[in-house]
Amino acid sequence: MKKPNFIIAGFPKCGTTSLHHYLNEHPQIFMPSQKELHFFTYEILSKLKNGPKDSAVKKTQIQDSKRYLEFYRNVKNEIAIGDASPSYINYPGQFLKIKEYLEDPKFIIVLRDPINRAYSNYLHLKREHRETLTFKEAVNKENKRIKNKYSDFWYYKFNSTYYEKIVMAKETFKDVLIITSEELNENHEATMKKVYKFLDVDCDFITKRKSNRFNKGGYYKKNLFTKFLFQPSKFKNLIKKVIKPTPSLKILLAQIASIFRKKTEEIDEETVLYLTKHFKEDIEKLKSLNINTSNWRDY
């Protein structure tokens, strides 16, 4: 049974979901039916489950090699075989494990403006009916949540700190490609060609669903439909095993959910200033790696 030969290790809420689906359209690329397998970080993530509904989320993470490889049993003659799991980039201590098990895979890292990424992360937990604090309160409570072993998806600043993790990835893996979600959204075809070239597949292929968003951001009214759609649960995990969440189904559900979408509040200025100062040094270091941050805020 073949193993993945490339990894998408974008930070949470950076566009790995969209990239997973875009790559899945390409006839020379195989992506597993479940994104975010988190196989190589399971031993770490499995211990972080004390936040609201964290245990339900953990049920889809892959613990053993046999189950992991089962997701690749349908690989045929595809050139590129992928695993899109955001957590991999956050734990450089697992890089050697990934490199040895997958025999030095190609490594794609997806970045996003750190404040926008953190706020999108926050809104994701809000629409799941899990986050109850304001963004300012949640940012200030991060250290306490880390101490209490919440899932790392609650670590808004940690997930938006990139430089050291990228440096270690570049030191570990021979082939590393870094793109931003802003590039992916604003210069879709050029960015996808860059990814295709990196994976040595046909660069002339054009995705069909580039105008659609697979995971709509923002915040929604609380009702039974949005609670069922967004909130993690064991029941929902069972349904996904019977009814596979295909891109078309996800788009349809997103269109229905848009009826209940609320206007997203702006981040308060005090929190913006605090986070701008917090991320400033990290952003300056990123620029030394020739990473395009021109579409980000002014740090």
N, C-alpha and C positions, 0 to 999 in steps of 0.2 A: 504494500500500500504506500503510495507516494506521500511525502511530507510537503508542507509549504516551502517555497523558495523565496518568498518575500513577506515582509511584515509591514503593516500600517500601524504605526505607534503614535498617532496624533493624540494630543492632550484632550481630555473630555470636553465636549462642546466646541470642538475645533473643525468639524466637518468630516470626521472619519466615517460617519454613517452614509453621507452622500457619496463620498469617494468609494466606499464599499459597493454601493449599488451601481455607480457608474462603471466601475471595473467589472462588475458581474455581467454587464451587457456585452462586454468584448468577447468574441468567440475564442480568442486565444488565452483567455484568463479564467481561472476557476476560483470562485469565492464560495466558502461554505454557506449552507442554508441559514446558519446562525452566526451573526456577527458578534464580536466581543466575547470570544471564548475564554480569555484570561487564563489560559492553561499554565503559562510560565510564571504567573504571579499569584496563583491560587493559594500557595502556602502562606503568603502575606495577607492577601485580601480576605481569606477565610477567617482570620482573627479579628477583622475590623467589621463588626456587625451589630454594634450597640445603638445605632441611630434608628429612628422610627422607620419601620418596614425594611430595614437593611437585610434582614434574614431572608425575605422573599426574593430580593434581588440576587442574593448569593446562589439561589437554586439553579440558575442557568450557567454558572461558572463551572469550568471543566477541571476535574481533579486528577484523573489518571490518563496515562498515555493511550491505552486501548480506546477509551471513549473519545479522546481527542482525534485520533487517527480515523475513527469511524466517520467523522465529518468530511473526510477526503476519499471515501471509498468509491465515489462516482467520478473521480478524476480520470480523464481519458487521455487525449493527446495535447492538452493545454500546455502552453509554454510557461506561463506564470501561474503559480498556485499561492493564494494569499491567506493571511490571517490578520484581521483588523481588530486589534484590542488596544484601546487607549492606555490601559494601565502599564503596558510594557515600558514606556518611556519614563514613567515616574519612578522606576526602581532599577537604577543602573546596576545594582548588585546582582540582578538576574540576567544581565546581558551575556555573560559567558555561557550560562546555561542555554540560552537561546541559540547562541553561536554554535555551540558544540552539538546540540540536538538537531538543529536544522542545517548544519554544515555551512555556516557563514551566509545566512540569507541576505538579500537586499533589504534595506531598511528605509521606509518612507516615514518622515516625521511631518505632521501637519500642525501649524501654529496659527494663532489668532491674536489680535490685539488683546493683551492680558486683562484689561479692565472689562472689555466687552465679553471676553470669554468667562470671566468670573461672574459677571451679572447674568449671563445666559445660563450658567451652571445653577445659580441661585433661583432663577425663574423656572428652571426645569424641576427643581425640588418643590417650588411653590405650587406648580400646576399638578404635581403628584400628590398634593395635599399633605406634604411631609414637613416642609419648612414653614414655621409659624412666626419667625422673627422678621424684622425689617432687614434690608440688606446691610445697613450700618451695624445693627446689633449682631447679625450673623458673622460678619467679617471680624468683629471684635471678640466673638466667642470661639473663633477657630481653634486657638490653642487648647481651650478646655475640651472641645470636641475631639481633638487629637488625643488628648490625655485619656478621655473616656472611651477611646477606640470606636468612634463612629466610622462608618465606611469612608474611604478617602474621597468619595464624591462630594462630601460636605466640606472639603478643605479648599476653599475658594482661592486663597492666595497661593497655597502649595501647588495647585494645578495650573497656575498661571506663571510659575517661575520656571524658566526654560534653559538658561545658558549652561549650567553645570551638567545637566542631563544630556544636552546635545553634544557637548564636548566629549563626554564619556562614550556616547554612541559612536561618534566619529573615530574615537580611539579604538573601539572594539570591532566595529564592522567595516569591511573593505568598501562597500558601496552604500552610501547614505544620500538620500534625496530629501531636501527640505522645501516644502511649499507652505503657503499660507491659505487659510480659508477665504481671505479677501481675494487672492489671486484666483482661486477656484470659482468663486462667484462672479467676479467682474471680468475675468479673461478666461472663461471656461475652456474653450477649444484649445487655446495655446497652452494652458496649464495641463490639460489632459494629454496633449501631444508630448509634453515634457515627461509626464509620468509614463506614457507608453514607450517612449524612447529609452527611459531608464530600465524598463522591464523587458526590453528587446522584443516587443510585439508590434503588430501593424500600427503605425502612427497615423494612418489615414482614416481609421475608424472614428465615427462621430456618434456620440451618445444621443439617444432619443429623448431622454427625460431631463435634459439640462435645465428646462424652464420650470421644473417642478421641485418643490421642497419636500423632502421625505419626513423631516421632523420640524414642524412649525414651532418657532420659538414664541416667546411672550407668555401672557397669563390669561387664564380663562375663568369664567363664572363657575362657581361650585354647584354641581348638580350630579345626579346619578350617572349620566352619560360621561361627563368629563372625569368623574371619579373612577369609573370603570376603565375608561380609555387610558388614563395617565397613571393611576396609582398602582404600584406593584402589588401583586398578591399571588398566593399559591394557586388560587383558582384560575387566574389569568395565565399563569405558566402552563397549566394543564390544557387550557383552550388552545394555546399556541402550538402545542404538540399535535393537536387534531387539525386545526386550521392554520396553515403556515402563513405568517405575516409577509406576504409578497409585496413588492414595491407598489403595485397597482392598488392593493388593499390598503396599504398605508396612506397612499395619496387620497383615496376615497374617504377614509376615516378623518384625515386632516381637513378635507373639504367640509365634512359635516361638523367637525369641531369648530371650524372658523365661525360658525353661527354664534358661538358662545365666547368668542375671543374678546378680551377687554383691552382697552388702550393701556400700553405699558407705561408705567411711571418712569420718569427720568431718575437717574441716580442723584442723590442730593450732593451738592457742591462740596461739602465738607468731606464726604467719603471719596469723591473723585480726587480731591487734593491729597488726601491721605494715601490712596492707592497709587497715584502718580508718583509721589515721593518714594513709596515702597518699591515700585518696580523700576524706577529710573536707572539704577546701576545695572540691573539685569539687562535692560533694553540696550544700554550703551555697549555692553559686552557682546550682545547679539549682533550689533552693527559691525563689530570687528570680524565677524564670521561671514560678512557680506550677505546677510539675510535681509530681504526687502521688507522694511517696516514703513514704507512711504504711505501706506494706506491706514496706518495706525494713528492713534492720538499723538499729540505732541508731549513727549516725556522729557 
